[in-house]
Amino acid sequence: MPENDRVAFIGLGAMGYPMAGHLQASGYLVTVYNRTTAKAEAWYRQYGGELARTPAAAAKHADIVFVCVGNDSDVTAVVTGDDGVMAGIQAGATIVDHTTTSRQLAQELDVLAQAQDVAFLDAPVSGGQAGAENGALTVMVGGNDANLQRVQAAINCYSRHTQLMGPVGYGQLTKMVNQLCIAGVLGGLAEAYHFAECAGLDIKAVAEAIQGGAAQSWQMNNRSNTVADAQYDFGFAIDWMRKDLGFALDVAQELGLHLEIAHLVDSQYSTVQALGGNRWDTSGLIEAIRQRTRDLANKGERVTHQGGCHCGDVKWSIEAPPVLDTHTCNCSICNINHYQHFIVPKSRFHLLSDSEISACYRFGSGIAEHYFCRRCGVKSYYVPRSNPDGVSVNVRCIHSDTVKAIYDTPFDGQNWEKNADTLAHLSKA
């Protein structure tokens, strides 16, 4: 019989169900709780063990309480609620939270646990449902080493690798790094495979050709065929990925960091959600790129968009498609952040207000003409030196009622010469 043999497992989802099963099969006396009673009963019929009607009841006699639920609010409910784990757990026990949560919640739970002489470890996992079923998860732990050693044997029942990363909260930080890596890989893979299919290549054949080289990844090895077949029912859901990226982006903001790739992938996942792909696995990211291609191929006839400065004194209109393909930069010349370029030929730009309301400034070469509202100071349009036959309008100043979709690609506004071709081609849209 294993040491600390009485354990509780809270949460029998796609991950928790097989993880709890491995514990029971390894000789632990497992009591399970799940919000959906039918799922707990199914687990009991398959593995044995015991059922509890509340988290408190499950934790009452447990040496270790494992938690594996959905998000911060779920963890809070099952741990600190009236019938939560903290209401039933005994002094000297250990809580191991396998849920991917915010760092802040992990630290808050640690404080609550210490007040009851209970140890706490934040221990998010990686490896997906297949890893849980095969007992091959990677576990990233935050907490005290002595506390980890007391539960290590139990964690080994369903893990391949466990590593202590630092104090409580560091497990969650490491999981954020993990998800950022996956987001970057999936973003590159989705774009590359869409390039391949648009160029007439077969995705499956491409994957077979390159997966033995430097481009190889777990995602390529395990998701290429399903992406090619547009099948996305094979693992970690996009809803959960956006939750995890949200945690990482929040911490990045605290650190004063801008995670450009993560923001882009998160935005693309929001597009997939709008397409109904909330529960698709994360490889469904390619559908956002495919949708963009469809939108840009079917822009439709030009419509009239109107826009202007913040105060409304400067007004203009452009003739352009309802789907806009734009580029955002920070203007190094006039220190305006996030100017979202869309360039049209001068013949499709119409100034509707008195030209005297706008003040024109020329910088550098003297070719570019920057027009500022004399009242509010906003630059809503200008003539770029890279394309003096066009007019760049700030899409953030366009009234949204005529816009169907906006696709934006950031670029470095500190180097205009490098971006000249990028700006120039937009005038042909």
ABEGO torsion letter per residue (X at the ends): XBBGABBBBBEBBAAAAAAAAAAAAAGBBBBBBBABAAAAAAAAAAAEEBBBABAAAAAAABABBBBBBABAAAAAAAAABAABAAAABBBGBBBBBABBBBAAAAAAAAAAAAAAGBBBBBBBBBGEAAAAAAGABBBBBBEBAAAAAAAAAAAAAABABBBBAEBBGAAAAAAAAAAAAAAAAAAAAAAAAAAAAAAGBBAAAAAAAAAABAABBAAAAAAAAAAAAGBABAEBBAAAAAAAAAAAAAAAAAAGBBBAAAAAAAAAAAAAAAAGAAABBAAAAAAAAAAAAAAAABAEBBBBBBBEBAAGABBBBBBBBABBBBBBBBBAAAGBBGBBBBBBBAAABBBABBAAABBBBBBEAGABBBBBBAAAGBBABBBBAABAABBBBBAAABBAAABABBBBBBBBAABAAAAAAAAAAAAAX
